[in-house]
Amino acid sequence: MRNDERQRQLDTLLLNFQALWHPQPFRELRPAWCEQWPALAAELLALPEAEVAALNDNSAAGLYLLARHLPEVAEIAALADVPACATRPLPAIRAFWDREVPGRKRAQIEAFAAAAGGKGEPVLDWCGGKGHLGRLLALAWQVPVHSLDFDAQLCEDGRALAQRVGVEQHFIHADALQVDAWPQPGQHAVALHACGELHRRLIQHGAASGVAGLDVAPCCYYRGVATHYQPLSGELSLSLTRDDTRLAVTETVTANGRETRQRDQGLAWKLGFDAYRRQFGDGHYQSFKPVPERWLRMPFADFMQQMSERENLPPLSSSVAHEFEANGWQRRHEVMSLSIARHAFRRALEVWLALDLAVYLENQGYSVRLGRFCERALTPRNLLLSARRD
């Protein structure tokens, strides 16, 4: 299926089901869709805790459950199913190219490099940090590489690492959002997990500069979005808020048991505070500033004392603190149960955002493939845009 055709179909279907994925159960005790589709809401609220956790972590499984109630959702699952990229084995690389590279990051870099495929053009490693990706490409593709990053110390560290393995890799200390001299015509620009406005800048400026090719794995689409995402490819029916674009990248696969327990407690504590705060307003959610992580690890009564002082609320009586703590845990289960409907659309929203970039590049005269450069277990941000001049 052509990218623009996939984009149009996904745009229409996501708009049709916006009532399911746009409301935030954390803020709304019962989203309006619970009345519209009561059988779905009842099934989600009746799920055991283990199944709730599993479905929140698996968008495809969540869409399958929704499709039992809303058959058209199955079409979204098909449109969000992006094929794996074709890959080329990397040549044998001399030892120590991966010095200072954590194991998971190294595997991501190698998977990206195997899927990108150079044609001999000089490479620009955009927002490259210490240049780990650029260093591997310089060795694997035998081409000169320029790595650009905002952090001067990372550039210095990268120069030392490049000299150690003897590759032609030059470092540019510059702000990617301000630089005009890069990328340059004829280059092959690559970016592994450049966030939001950084990858959009590369794609727009690279196309205008006449780069020969781009390989971009986007990340954190919400970065640089003020209130609503502005599509690059033209007018679309769907309008995404900044929170909607953040939803697309909330999936994680690396949390351990302790981190999961801390996350669950933090959510319960916040919801317990929300229940207390609603008593002093009109019963609706009121936003509050980010909560320091150390507060979320406190006993509930101590957490409530800190929050009440900060938010100018009367102190919570110790005699009823346990009631709001229990309320927070109950609400946590309800929020996570109802969030299955919201989280089921994460991948589809991410694909919609990636297709916006792909169709934009096609409009600029590039041939573009959208694929998965690695498995989700390595990183959920595994979409790769490969663009070449026609």
N, C-alpha and C positions, 0 to 999 in steps of 0.2 A: 504494500500500500504506500502511496506517495505521502510524503510528510505533510503537505498542505491538506490532503484529503483526511488523513488521520487527525490533524489539528481541528478541522471543521467539525468532524463527528464528535470528537472528545469535548470540544467547546460547547456544543449543543447539549450533550448528555450531562456534563457537569453542571450546567446551568439548570437543567431540569431537576436535578437532585440537590441543589444548593441548600435547600431547607434541612437536609440531613447533615451536611458537613460544615456549614458555616456557623451555626450556634455552638457556644462553648458550655458544656454541662457544668464546668466549674463556676460559671457566672449565673447560669439559669438552673433553678431547681428542677424544672421539667421543661426541656425545649418544646416548642410548639409541635414538632413532628411526633411527639409521644401521643398526642390526641389524634393526629392524622393517621398514624399507623400504630394503633394500640397493641396489636398482636406482636409486632416487632419489639416494641418497648418492653412488653411483658416477658418475652423470651430472653432479652438481654439482661433484665433485672433479676431473672431467676437463675442465671448461670452461676456455677460454682467459681470460687476465686481463681483456681488454677486455670480454668478455661478462659476467664476474663483476661488474665495476664497473657495467655497465649494468643488470643485473638487481637489484643491491642498491639502485639508485636508482629503481626502477620497481616498485612493489608489484603493479600490475595484471599486468605481464609475468611477475613471479615467481609469482603465483597461476596464471597460464596454464600455466607449466611444471609446477607441482605437480599441476595437474589432469590432466595426461597420465598421471600415476601414481596419482592419487587423485581420481577423477571428481567426488566430492561437493564438492571444494574449489571447483568452478565456481559452486556456489550461494552461497558466501561472496562471490565476486567480484561477483555480481549484487546482493547485499544491501548491499555496500559502495559501490556505484556511486550516488552522490547526484546528483540533477539540478541543473543550473544554476538560480540564482535568477532570477525575473522582475525586470527592471530598468526604471527610468524615467530618461530622460536628465536630467542636471543642468542647471538653467538657466545662462545665461551669468553667470559670476562676475566681479566686478570684479578688477582685477589685484592681485597681491601678497598674496592671502589665504594663499598657500603659502610665504611667507617663512620661511626656516630649515627647510624640510621637504625631506629628501632625495628624489630622484626616485622611487625604488622605494616609499618610504613614502607619498608623495603619491598614486601610482597605487593603492595599497591603500586609502587613505582615500577616494578618489573612487569606487572600485568598491564599497566598503562603503556609502557614502552613496547610490549609485544603486540598490542592492539593498534598503536598509532601508525607505525610503518612510515619511515622517511624515504625520500627519493633523492637524497644527496644535497638538498638545500641546506644552507646554514640555519641553525636553530636559534630561536629566541625563547628562553625559559622564563615565562611571565610570572612575577611574584614568586620567584624561585627559592627564596630563603637562602640556605647554604648551598643551593645548587645541586642537590642530590639527584634529581631527575635529569638535569642538564648534564651532569657528570656521567651518568649511565649512558645517555644518548650519544655523548661525544665518543665514548668507548665503543658502543654497539654499532653506531652508524658511521663512525669515522668522519665526522663533520665538525667544523668550528661551532661553538655555542656561546651565546651571550645570555647571562642570567641577570635579571633585573629584580631588585627588591628595595623596599623603603628603609630597611634596617641596615645601617652601616656596619654594625658588628657582624651580622649574618653574612654580609658580603665579604668582609675580611676573613671570617672563618672559612667561607667557601673557597676563597682564593688559595688558602693554605691547603685545603683538601684537594683541590684541582692540581696544584703543584706536586703534591705527594704522589698522585697517580699518573702525572705527566700527560694531562690532556689540554687541548686548546680551548680553554673556557675563560671568558672574560666577564667581569662583574660590573654591573651598572647600578650605582646607588642613586635611586630616583623614585619619585612618587608616581606610581602607575596611573593615578587619576589625573596627573598634571603633565606628564611627559609627552612631548610631541614628536621627538626624533625616533621613537620606537613604538611599534614594530616598523620594519623597513621593507620596501618592495622585494619580492622574491624570497623572503624568509619563510621558514616553517615555524609558526608560533605554537607553543604548547603551554598548557596551564592545567596543573593537577590540583583541584580543589581551591581555586581562586574564588573568593567569596563575593557574591552579589554584584555590586557596581564594578568590581575589579574584573570579573569575567565579561560583563556587558561592555565595559570600556575596551577590552582587548578585541572583542568580536566586532564592534563598530569601527574602532580606529584601525584595526587590522584590515578589514575589508576596504576601508577608504584608502589605506596605504598601499594596497595591492599585494598583500602577502600571498605566497603561492599556496599555502595550506594552513589549516588550523586543526589542532587536536585539543579539545577543551573538555575537562570533566568539571561541570559547574557545581557550586556548593553555596549554601546559605543565601538563597535568592532574595531574602528579605533585606539583606544589607544594602543600604542606600535607598530603600523605598521609604518615602515620607509617610504617605497615607494609603495610596493605591498604586499597584504595579502598573507601569506604563508599557504596554506591549511594543516590541520593536517591529513586528512583522505586519502591522496594520490593525484595522479595527476588528475586534472580536466581540462576541455577545457577552462573554463572561468578564466581570470586573472583580479582581482580587484585591482585598485589603492587605495591609502589611501583615496582619495576623494570619491571613489565609496563606500567604507565601511562607510564613514561618512554619505553619502546619505541615507543609510539604516536606520539611526536612527534620521533623521531630523524632523520626524513627532512629533507634540505636540498637546495636547488637552486642555491645562490649561490656555492659554493666555486670559486675559480679554480684554474688548474693548479698554482701554487706552493703554495697552501693544501692541495690534494689530496696533493701529494708530501710535505708536512710531516706531514699526517695519517697517511699510509701509513707513513712512517718512524717516527713516534711509536708506532704500533701494533706495528710490528716490534720496536722497542726494548723495549717493555713485555713482549712475548711472549718475547723472548730472555732477559729478566730472569726471567720466570716459569719458563722451562725450567731456568735455573740454580738458582732457589730450590727447585724441586721435589726437587732432589737432597738437600736438607737436611731434608725432611719425610717424609710418607708417600706422596709422589708425586702428591698432589692439590693443587688450586689453593688458595692462601692469599691473602686480600685484602690490599691495601696502600693506604696513603694516596694521595691525588691527587699526581700528579707535576708539578712546576713545568714550564711550557712551555719555559723556556730549557734545561732538562736534555734535553728531547726533540730539541733542535736540535744537541746536542753530538755529537762522534764517539762511536761505540758504547762504546769502552773507557772513555771519560771518564764517560759516562752510567752504566755499570755500577759504576764506582768510587763515584759519588755514591749510587747506590741501595744498594749493599752496605753502605756506612757507615751510611746512614740506617736500614736494616732489620737491622742487626747481623749481617751475614753475612761470612764470610771474603772477602777481596778476590779478584777473579777474575784468574787468571794471564793475562798478556798473550799467552802462547803458545797459549791455547785460546779467547781472546776471539772470534776469527774464526769458530770453530765455533758459538758461541752466537749470534753475529750472523746467520750463515747459517740457523741453526735458527729465529730470530725471523722472518726473511723467509719461510721455508717455512711456518711456522705462520700467518703473516699471510695467505698465499694460502689455506690450508686454512680458516682462520676465516672469511674473507670468502666463500669458496665455500659453506660450510655455513650461513652466516648468511643466504643467499638465502631458505632455507626460513623462517627467523624473520622477516626483514624483509618478506616477502610479505604478512604479516598486519598490518602497521602500520596501513594505512588502515582495515581492518576493526575493529581495536581502537579507533581514534580514533572511528569512527562509533558503535561500541557505547557509548563514553563520552558522545558527544554525544546519543545517543538516551536515555541515562539522564536527562540534563537536560531533553530535550524531553518525555518522558513524565511527568516530575515536574511540569512546568508545565501539561501537559494535566490532570493530576490536581488542579491548583489552579484549574482553570476557564479556561484559556487555549486558544485555537486556535494550533497551532504548526506552522510549516513549517521543514524542515531542507533547506538547499541550499548550493550553492557560489557565493560572491559574486565570485570571480575565478578565473583559471586557475592551475594549480599552479606554472607558471613564475614567477608574480609572488610567490606565497607558498604553501608546502604547507599552511599553516594557513588554509585557505580555506573552512571550514565556517561557516555562518551560521544561528543559531537566531532565527527571527522569531516572536514570540509576541504575540497580541492578546487582550484580554478578549472572551469570547463575549457 
